[in-house]
Amino acid sequence: MSGDIPGPLADRARAAAALIAERLADTDRVEQAVRASVERAANPFGWGGPSLLGGHAGQALCFEYAARADRGSARRWRAAAKEALRSVARHTRETPLTDASFGYGTAGLALALSECAAHEPGYARALASAHATLAEQVHGLPRLREPDGADPLRYDLIQGGAGVLGYLASVPDPDAALRSAAERLIDDLAWRFAPVTARNGNDRRYVAPRFLEYPEDAARYPDGYLDLGLAHGIAGPLAALSRAWRAGYRRPGLFEALRHTADQMVAWSVTDEWGRNWPRILPLDAVGAPLPTAGPVGRLAWCYGAPGICSALLDAAIALDDDRLRSVAADGLRSDLCRSLRGDRRMDTATLCHGAAGVLTIAQKFAAHGDAAIVAHLADLTERVLDGCDPELPLVVQQIHTNARETGLDTPSVLEGSAGVALALWTVVGDTDRRWHRALLVD
């Protein structure tokens, strides 16, 4: 990607990523920054533990990629990655990791170990152990077969089956236990997203009021809604099922669920003067039919909105060899980026989850698949990431939530903090590969 980023901009991106890595390697600075953020946070805030997206496994991933980007200091950065994994080991000895999830459980830890093992074969034993544990945990999960509504935390990318399946589908030459675990998740997700007739076809996939965390949301959506986002909604399973198909899995119902969900995602799109987009959610009426969308479209972000959905649609297009889906995916992302260039959409932060770095990673994906129109946006998106980097901040980048924009929080995490920004910058300038994009299911 380095040829798509002008030299001076690439130099600034490298400098910002290097500064982030230096700050993250200073454990005292990290601890102080996190402690201060906990005290001023308006939303639940935490960092640490063994997780990929919010803890030490993510730091190991970041330092491994620092080693790839800065080969002259590779030994130093791999030592930092090793220390981060030692922190993971200490945490898991005290509190065993019983969660299979990608974001905060064993699947995410396995991804970090697999990246470190690519250059340090000594991690192979730990990776094999994580894989064995993950297979056991998947088979211990309750089946996703309850009708009349779904709990998105059971199937989503961050905490549910989609993220775990996305990782398992990326494992080369999986053993019998991992393949069996992947097949179980495929079967459950294929059932959840199969074509059905009950509640206008939405019986198994809509978020029922009983699963909503806040009473005011249950009152606002008495008949539930469809969550379309990549992080917590239907786009996550679409991305995961697409990866499973491309990895060679052929379970009963997989193709039908993949085909149906992709077609439905296209049907749920809306258009405005800029082009195609998607709402964050679709409220349902008493018989399960989507109500007219009166609210704003989703964010310009990885987690919700056109970028994440278009990434999942591109996955489906590749899996199904469907040029129509490919065109819809590209048109949707181009439209949202044009909205942004004209000032109609803003990004509140530099981070991966709901900031510029997440959109940049998705744009890199489309560019890697030959979309010249998206390539033209890479420099602008890189500038936007750098606009959110400030050397005066403890960790260079701050997490900013849309409902508390006045309060910046310092977190070293991959998903909502500094580590993810460094990863995105190293990749866009061509210093590292895109394989870490598996952490977002946008590889």
C-alpha positions as CSV (number, residue, x, y, z in Angstrom):
1,M,0.0,0.0,0.0
2,S,3.0,2.3,0.4
3,G,2.8,3.5,-3.2
4,D,-0.7,4.8,-2.5
5,I,0.5,7.1,0.3
6,P,2.7,10.1,-0.5
7,G,6.2,9.9,1.0
8,P,5.9,12.8,3.5
9,L,2.5,11.4,4.7
10,A,4.0,7.9,5.0
11,D,6.8,9.3,7.1
12,R,4.4,11.0,9.4
13,A,2.4,7.8,9.7
14,R,5.5,5.8,10.6
15,A,6.5,8.3,13.1
16,A,3.1,8.3,14.8
17,A,3.0,4.5,14.9
18,A,6.5,4.3,16.3
19,L,5.7,6.8,19.0
20,I,2.6,4.8,20.0
21,A,4.6,1.7,20.3
22,E,7.2,3.4,22.5
23,R,4.5,4.7,24.8
24,L,2.8,1.3,25.0
25,A,6.1,-0.3,25.9
26,D,6.3,2.0,28.9
27,T,4.2,0.0,31.3
28,D,4.3,2.7,34.1
29,R,2.9,5.3,31.6
30,V,0.2,2.9,30.5
31,E,-0.9,2.1,34.0
32,Q,-1.1,5.7,35.0
33,A,-3.0,6.7,31.9
34,V,-5.5,3.9,32.4
35,R,-6.0,4.7,36.1
36,A,-6.7,8.3,35.3
37,S,-9.2,7.4,32.6
38,V,-11.1,5.1,34.8
39,E,-11.6,8.0,37.2
40,R,-13.0,10.3,34.6
41,A,-14.9,7.9,32.4
42,A,-18.6,8.6,31.8
43,N,-19.2,5.1,30.4
44,P,-17.9,1.7,31.7
45,F,-14.2,1.7,31.0
46,G,-11.5,-0.9,31.6
47,W,-8.4,-2.4,30.2
48,G,-6.2,-5.4,31.0
49,G,-6.5,-9.1,31.4
50,P,-5.7,-11.6,28.6
51,S,-8.0,-10.4,25.9
52,L,-7.1,-9.6,22.3
53,L,-9.3,-6.5,21.8
54,G,-9.0,-5.0,25.3
55,G,-6.0,-6.5,27.0
56,H,-2.5,-7.9,27.0
57,A,-3.0,-10.3,24.0
58,G,-3.6,-7.3,21.9
59,Q,-0.4,-5.7,23.2
60,A,1.5,-8.8,22.1
61,L,-0.1,-8.5,18.7
62,C,0.9,-4.8,18.5
63,F,4.5,-5.5,19.5
64,E,4.8,-8.4,17.1
65,Y,3.8,-6.0,14.3
66,A,6.2,-3.4,15.6
67,A,8.9,-6.0,15.1
68,R,7.9,-6.5,11.5
69,A,7.7,-2.7,10.9
70,D,11.0,-1.9,12.6
71,R,13.2,-4.8,11.7
72,G,16.3,-3.2,13.2
73,S,14.7,-3.3,16.6
74,A,12.8,-6.6,16.1
75,R,14.5,-8.4,19.0
76,R,13.4,-5.6,21.4
77,W,9.8,-5.6,20.2
78,R,9.5,-9.4,20.3
79,A,10.8,-9.3,23.8
80,A,8.0,-6.8,24.6
81,A,5.5,-9.2,23.0
82,K,6.8,-12.0,25.1
83,E,6.4,-9.9,28.2
84,A,2.8,-9.1,27.2
85,L,2.1,-12.8,26.8
86,R,3.6,-13.5,30.2
87,S,1.0,-11.1,31.6
88,V,-1.6,-13.1,29.8
89,A,-0.3,-16.3,31.4
90,R,-0.3,-14.7,34.9
91,H,-3.9,-13.6,34.4
92,T,-5.1,-17.0,33.2
93,R,-3.4,-18.8,36.0
94,E,-5.3,-16.6,38.5
95,T,-8.5,-16.7,36.6
96,P,-8.8,-19.4,33.9
97,L,-10.0,-18.1,30.5
98,T,-13.4,-19.8,30.2
99,D,-14.8,-17.5,27.5
100,A,-14.4,-18.8,23.9
101,S,-15.0,-15.4,22.3
102,F,-12.8,-13.5,19.8
103,G,-12.9,-10.2,21.6
104,Y,-12.3,-11.2,25.1
105,G,-11.7,-15.0,25.1
106,T,-9.7,-17.9,23.9
107,A,-10.2,-17.3,20.1
108,G,-8.6,-13.8,20.4
109,L,-5.7,-15.1,22.4
110,A,-5.2,-17.8,19.8
111,L,-5.0,-15.2,17.1
112,A,-2.3,-13.2,19.0
113,L,-0.3,-16.4,19.6
114,S,-0.6,-17.5,16.0
115,E,0.9,-14.1,14.8
116,C,3.7,-14.4,17.3
117,A,4.4,-18.0,16.4
118,A,4.9,-17.0,12.8
119,H,8.3,-15.7,13.8
120,E,8.9,-17.4,17.1
121,P,8.3,-21.2,16.8
122,G,8.5,-21.5,20.5
123,Y,4.9,-20.3,20.8
124,A,3.6,-23.3,18.9
125,R,3.0,-25.3,22.0
126,A,1.0,-22.5,23.6
127,L,-1.0,-22.1,20.4
128,A,-1.8,-25.8,20.3
129,S,-3.0,-25.6,23.9
130,A,-5.2,-22.6,23.1
131,H,-6.6,-24.4,20.1
132,A,-7.4,-27.5,22.2
133,T,-9.1,-25.3,24.9
134,L,-11.0,-23.4,22.3
135,A,-12.4,-26.5,20.7
136,E,-13.6,-27.8,24.1
137,Q,-15.2,-24.4,24.9
138,V,-17.1,-24.3,21.6
139,H,-18.5,-27.7,22.2
140,G,-19.6,-26.6,25.7
141,L,-21.5,-23.6,24.4
142,P,-25.3,-23.8,24.5
143,R,-26.8,-24.3,21.0
144,L,-28.1,-21.2,19.2
145,R,-31.5,-22.7,18.5
146,E,-34.0,-20.6,20.4
147,P,-36.8,-19.2,18.2
148,D,-38.6,-15.9,18.5
149,G,-35.7,-13.6,18.7
150,A,-32.0,-13.7,19.2
151,D,-29.5,-12.5,21.8
152,P,-26.8,-10.8,19.6
153,L,-24.2,-11.5,22.2
154,R,-24.6,-15.2,21.3
155,Y,-23.9,-14.7,17.6
156,D,-22.0,-11.5,17.2
157,L,-18.3,-10.8,16.2
158,I,-17.0,-9.5,19.5
159,Q,-18.5,-12.0,22.0
160,G,-20.4,-14.5,20.0
161,G,-20.1,-17.3,17.5
162,A,-19.3,-15.2,14.5
163,G,-16.0,-14.0,15.8
164,V,-14.9,-17.5,16.9
165,L,-15.9,-18.9,13.5
166,G,-14.1,-16.2,11.7
167,Y,-10.9,-17.1,13.5
168,L,-11.4,-20.8,13.1
169,A,-11.9,-20.4,9.4
170,S,-8.5,-18.6,9.2
171,V,-6.6,-21.5,10.7
172,P,-4.6,-23.3,8.1
173,D,-4.9,-27.1,8.2
174,P,-7.1,-27.3,11.3
175,D,-7.0,-30.6,13.2
176,A,-10.1,-32.7,13.7
177,A,-11.1,-30.9,16.9
178,L,-10.9,-27.4,15.5
179,R,-12.7,-28.5,12.3
180,S,-15.5,-30.0,14.5
181,A,-15.8,-26.8,16.5
182,A,-16.0,-24.8,13.3
183,E,-18.7,-27.1,11.9
184,R,-20.8,-26.7,15.1
185,L,-20.6,-22.9,14.9
186,I,-21.5,-23.1,11.2
187,D,-24.5,-25.2,11.9
188,D,-25.8,-22.9,14.6
189,L,-25.3,-19.7,12.5
190,A,-26.7,-21.4,9.4
191,W,-29.8,-22.2,11.4
192,R,-30.0,-18.7,12.9
193,F,-29.8,-17.0,9.5
194,A,-31.6,-19.6,7.3
195,P,-34.5,-18.5,5.1
196,V,-37.7,-18.8,7.2
197,T,-41.2,-17.4,7.0
198,A,-42.1,-16.7,10.7
199,R,-42.3,-13.0,11.6
200,N,-41.7,-11.9,8.0
201,G,-38.6,-14.0,7.8
202,N,-37.0,-12.4,10.9
203,D,-38.1,-14.8,13.6
204,R,-34.6,-16.2,14.4
205,R,-32.5,-13.1,13.8
206,Y,-34.3,-10.2,15.3
207,V,-33.2,-8.7,18.7
208,A,-36.2,-9.4,21.0
209,P,-37.0,-6.9,23.7
210,R,-36.1,-9.4,26.4
211,F,-32.5,-9.3,25.3
212,L,-32.1,-5.5,25.5
213,E,-30.0,-4.3,28.3
214,Y,-31.8,-1.0,29.1
215,P,-35.6,-0.8,29.8
216,E,-35.9,2.4,27.8
217,D,-34.7,0.5,24.7
218,A,-37.3,-2.3,25.3
219,A,-40.0,0.4,25.5
220,R,-38.7,2.2,22.4
221,Y,-38.6,-1.1,20.4
222,P,-41.5,-3.1,21.7
223,D,-41.4,-5.5,18.8
224,G,-37.6,-5.7,18.6
225,Y,-35.3,-4.8,15.8
226,L,-32.7,-6.0,13.3
227,D,-29.2,-5.1,14.2
228,L,-27.2,-4.7,10.9
229,G,-23.7,-3.8,12.2
230,L,-20.5,-5.7,11.8
231,A,-19.5,-5.7,15.5
232,H,-22.8,-6.8,17.1
233,G,-25.2,-7.3,14.2
234,I,-26.0,-9.5,11.2
235,A,-23.0,-8.4,9.2
236,G,-20.7,-10.2,11.6
237,P,-22.3,-13.7,10.9
238,L,-22.3,-12.8,7.2
239,A,-18.6,-12.2,7.3
240,A,-18.0,-15.4,9.3
241,L,-20.1,-17.6,7.1
242,S,-18.4,-16.2,4.0
243,R,-15.0,-17.1,5.5
244,A,-16.1,-20.6,6.3
245,W,-17.3,-21.2,2.8
246,R,-14.1,-19.8,1.3
247,A,-12.1,-22.1,3.7
248,G,-13.8,-25.1,2.2
249,Y,-16.5,-25.9,4.7
250,R,-19.7,-27.3,3.1
251,R,-22.2,-27.9,5.9
252,P,-25.9,-28.4,5.2
253,G,-27.6,-25.0,5.1
254,L,-24.4,-23.0,4.9
255,F,-24.8,-21.9,1.3
256,E,-28.5,-21.0,1.8
257,A,-27.9,-19.0,4.9
258,L,-25.0,-17.1,3.2
259,R,-27.0,-16.4,0.1
260,H,-30.1,-15.3,1.9
261,T,-28.3,-13.1,4.4
262,A,-26.3,-11.3,1.7
263,D,-29.4,-10.7,-0.4
264,Q,-31.3,-9.4,2.6
265,M,-28.5,-7.1,3.5
266,V,-28.7,-5.5,0.1
267,A,-32.5,-5.3,0.4
268,W,-32.2,-3.4,3.7
269,S,-30.1,-0.7,2.2
270,V,-31.4,2.9,1.8
271,T,-30.4,5.6,-0.6
272,D,-29.9,9.4,-0.3
273,E,-28.3,12.0,-2.5
274,W,-24.9,10.4,-2.0
275,G,-25.9,6.9,-2.8
276,R,-26.4,3.6,-0.9
277,N,-26.2,3.3,2.8
278,W,-27.6,1.3,5.7
279,P,-29.3,2.2,9.0
280,R,-27.7,1.0,12.2
281,I,-30.9,-0.9,13.1
282,L,-34.3,-1.7,11.6
283,P,-37.2,-1.5,14.1
284,L,-39.9,-4.1,13.5
285,D,-43.6,-3.9,13.7
286,A,-45.9,-6.4,15.5
287,V,-45.7,-9.0,12.7
288,G,-42.0,-8.7,12.3
289,A,-41.8,-6.4,9.2
290,P,-39.2,-3.6,9.2
291,L,-40.7,-0.2,9.8
292,P,-39.7,2.7,7.6
293,T,-36.4,4.1,8.6
294,A,-36.8,7.6,10.0
295,G,-33.6,7.9,12.0
296,P,-30.1,8.6,10.7
297,V,-28.1,6.0,8.9
298,G,-25.3,4.2,10.7
299,R,-21.9,5.6,11.5
300,L,-19.0,6.0,9.2
301,A,-17.2,3.2,11.1
302,W,-16.1,-0.4,11.3
303,C,-18.6,-1.3,14.0
304,Y,-21.8,0.2,12.5
305,G,-22.7,1.8,9.2
306,A,-21.7,1.2,5.6
307,P,-18.0,0.5,5.9
308,G,-18.4,-2.6,8.1
309,I,-21.5,-3.8,6.2
310,C,-19.8,-3.3,2.8
311,S,-16.8,-5.3,4.1
312,A,-19.1,-8.2,4.9
313,L,-20.8,-7.9,1.6
314,L,-17.4,-8.1,-0.2
315,D,-16.7,-11.2,1.7
316,A,-20.0,-12.7,0.5
317,A,-19.3,-11.6,-3.0
318,I,-16.0,-13.3,-3.0
319,A,-17.4,-16.5,-1.5
320,L,-20.3,-16.6,-3.9
321,D,-18.4,-15.3,-6.9
322,D,-21.2,-12.7,-7.2
323,D,-20.3,-9.5,-9.2
324,R,-23.6,-7.9,-8.2
325,L,-22.8,-8.1,-4.5
326,R,-19.3,-6.9,-5.2
327,S,-20.7,-3.8,-7.0
328,V,-23.1,-3.1,-4.1
329,A,-20.3,-3.4,-1.6
330,A,-18.0,-1.0,-3.5
331,D,-20.8,1.5,-4.3
332,G,-21.8,1.6,-0.6
333,L,-18.3,2.3,0.7
334,R,-17.6,4.8,-2.0
335,S,-20.8,6.7,-1.3
336,D,-20.1,6.9,2.4
337,L,-16.5,8.1,1.8
338,C,-17.8,10.8,-0.5
339,R,-20.3,11.9,2.2
340,S,-17.4,12.2,4.5
341,L,-15.2,14.2,2.1
342,R,-18.1,16.7,1.7
343,G,-18.3,17.1,5.4
344,D,-21.6,15.3,5.8
345,R,-20.2,12.6,8.1
346,R,-17.6,12.9,10.8
347,M,-15.3,10.5,12.6
348,D,-14.9,11.4,16.3
349,T,-11.7,9.5,16.9
350,A,-8.7,7.8,15.3
351,T,-9.4,4.4,16.7
352,L,-10.5,1.1,15.0
353,C,-13.9,0.5,16.4
354,H,-15.8,3.7,15.6
355,G,-13.0,5.9,14.2
356,A,-10.9,6.6,11.2
357,A,-8.5,3.7,11.6
358,G,-11.3,1.2,11.3
359,V,-12.5,2.8,8.0
360,L,-8.9,2.9,6.8
361,T,-8.5,-0.9,7.3
362,I,-11.7,-1.5,5.3
363,A,-10.6,0.8,2.6
364,Q,-7.3,-1.1,2.4
365,K,-9.2,-4.3,2.0
366,F,-11.1,-2.9,-1.0
367,A,-7.9,-1.5,-2.4
368,A,-6.2,-4.9,-2.1
369,H,-9.1,-6.3,-4.2
370,G,-8.4,-3.8,-7.0
371,D,-10.9,-1.0,-6.3
372,A,-9.1,2.1,-7.7
373,A,-11.8,4.5,-6.6
374,I,-11.2,3.4,-3.0
375,V,-7.4,3.6,-3.4
376,A,-7.9,7.3,-4.0
377,H,-9.3,7.7,-0.4
378,L,-6.4,6.1,1.4
379,A,-4.3,9.2,1.8
380,D,-7.3,11.2,3.1
381,L,-8.2,8.5,5.6
382,T,-4.6,8.3,6.8
383,E,-4.6,12.0,7.3
384,R,-7.8,11.6,9.4
385,V,-6.1,9.0,11.6
386,L,-3.1,11.3,12.1
387,D,-5.5,14.2,12.9
388,G,-6.5,12.1,15.9
389,C,-2.9,11.5,17.1
390,D,-1.4,14.0,19.5
391,P,2.1,13.5,21.0
392,E,0.9,15.5,24.1
393,L,-1.5,12.7,25.0
394,P,-0.2,10.0,27.3
395,L,-0.8,7.2,24.7
396,V,-0.9,9.5,21.6
397,V,-4.6,8.5,20.8
398,Q,-7.8,8.8,22.9
399,Q,-11.0,6.8,22.8
400,I,-14.0,9.0,22.4
401,H,-17.6,7.7,22.7
402,T,-20.4,9.4,20.7
403,N,-22.4,10.0,23.9
404,A,-19.5,11.5,25.8
405,R,-17.5,13.4,23.2
406,E,-16.1,15.8,25.7
407,T,-14.3,13.1,27.6
408,G,-11.3,11.5,26.0
409,L,-10.0,8.3,27.5
410,D,-6.5,6.9,27.3
411,T,-6.5,3.2,26.5
412,P,-3.7,1.0,25.0
413,S,-6.2,-1.5,23.5
414,V,-6.5,-2.8,20.0
415,L,-10.2,-2.1,19.4
416,E,-10.7,1.3,21.0
417,G,-7.2,2.5,21.7
418,S,-3.7,3.3,20.6
419,A,-2.5,-0.2,19.6
420,G,-5.1,-0.5,16.9
421,V,-4.1,2.9,15.4
422,A,-0.5,1.8,15.2
423,L,-1.4,-1.4,13.5
424,A,-3.5,0.4,10.9
425,L,-0.7,3.0,10.2
426,W,2.0,0.3,9.7
427,T,-0.2,-1.5,7.3
428,V,-1.3,1.4,5.1
429,V,2.3,2.5,4.5
430,G,3.3,-1.1,3.6
431,D,5.6,-1.8,6.5
432,T,3.6,-4.9,7.5
433,D,1.1,-7.3,6.0
434,R,-2.7,-7.2,6.5
435,R,-3.0,-10.5,8.3
436,W,-3.8,-8.8,11.7
437,H,-7.0,-7.6,10.0
438,R,-8.4,-11.0,11.0
439,A,-8.9,-9.3,14.4
440,L,-11.7,-7.3,12.8
441,L,-12.9,-9.9,10.2
442,V,-11.8,-7.5,7.5
443,D,-8.9,-9.5,6.1
